């Protein structure tokens, strides 16, 4: 590589003669040059317009070169800029100190023009190679993480889908038998009850044994309660049937192509599956879930994958609410109940889904990292850091949508998902 014509070199020296000599040599070689006459000015200029390399004099009034280097290396904006010290001192201790602070080289005064140009060129080349290598590593790491997420998500979704579908299938057999039996038993019991009433009407004079037995078994109550019991069993069957349908909806296997799907069906099935975590317990009242779907059409999507997104976000919301309850009594939570709001609407041929909780919220730093691979806010051993990273991949890469988070500490968190209709 020849001279870097786009390279910006910042020269820091309080001696005008030194500045003139070095800047003229660098400009003649095709470099862009900036000048600072003190360490303070150098720090300000480097933050405002980071150079590609800094030539820094060691001995200066105010903060010397060592202190200036220390400031620059502690700042995330300037820490990666290569620094070459310029000094008339030749003792080893000064050089060791400079290298310990992060300098990459030394130039000894009085300057030899060719030496300066060679050292500048070499370190610019090395810096450029390092940046290219870092970019390649970052790209390969990102690609590897994306592949890992796809494999984990596919395997997780496949395993979960098979498990849930299997449970739903196993439920259907006994459920169908119970429902069919109740359907047959209901008129049979009605006939038996009617027949007993005929006996009571036709034979009003009962002997003592019959009267005692009727009292012992509370016959009148049983005749009234038995139909109610059968009605309750039928309601329970309907409830189990709805759960089975929700399980099948949640776990439906995705095909190679997107299919038409009502998003609210996936959300409702997820809520039903999480119902046991929403119910009241001895520490808090039930978590309220309020849905306002609006008139949302079917969208082209992979339903199983979207259901996993809803599961991850809703499960996180429940955990955030649980954490916000710490230190609050049952009565205090009743006054300001835990709540999850789910709203959907259409905007610019896209479906927008907002999932909002009134939990403890997140800091700005946490919001910036919440979708990062392996980042988790949970205690060690309780979170993988994959849930929201997978959710982002599903929404943005698989469905060409967007997912964002907006949160305020002490007020709650909102996840906003947008999905194209077609």
Beta strands, then each sheet from edge to edge (+ up, - down):
strand 1: 8-12
strand 2: 32-36
strand 3: 53-57
strand 4: 82-87
strand 5: 105-108
strand 6: 259-261
strand 7: 288-292
strand 8: 299-301
strand 9: 339-347
strand 10: 350-357
strand 11: 402-408
strand 12: 412-420
sheet 1: 2+ 1+ 3+ 4+ 5+
sheet 2: 6+ 8-
sheet 3: 7+ 9+ 10- 12+ 11-
end
